[in-house]
């Protein structure tokens, strides 16, 4: 069974506003970035095995996200294209510890656990995939079965 890039992007956008919660899996209640991918996959009919027990702040030796992508046969690409998955590294990490979904117009949807002196962003948000995010990008992935 296939699904379109638009269906994948729309499913991700359906989570916007959901509060961030470590290992959360409930739309509208609480979710993290991995939970967002799990929820989107289930909504579009992509069979996925969930993961539990990962740390709140992954360290540099955790390749869990890459293992998930490999297990589910995601294909690495260079295209920032609607429906593709963005994997991000923070600091000097070698492995990604955050993910988002590309939606239209060079924007992405992801579950943020971020705070600074001026703002607290603990929610699923859509915003521009630009400078700082491009610099954090580890890799881009295409979901098998996606139809253009």
Secondary structure, DSSP 8 states (H G I E B T S, - for coil): --EEHHHHHHHHHTTTT-BB-TT-EETTTEE-HHHHHHHHHHHHT----------SS--TT--HHHHHHHHTT-EEES---TT-EEEE--TT-SS--EEEEE-GGGEEEEEEEEE-SS-EEEEEEEEE--HHHHHHEEEEEE-TTEE-
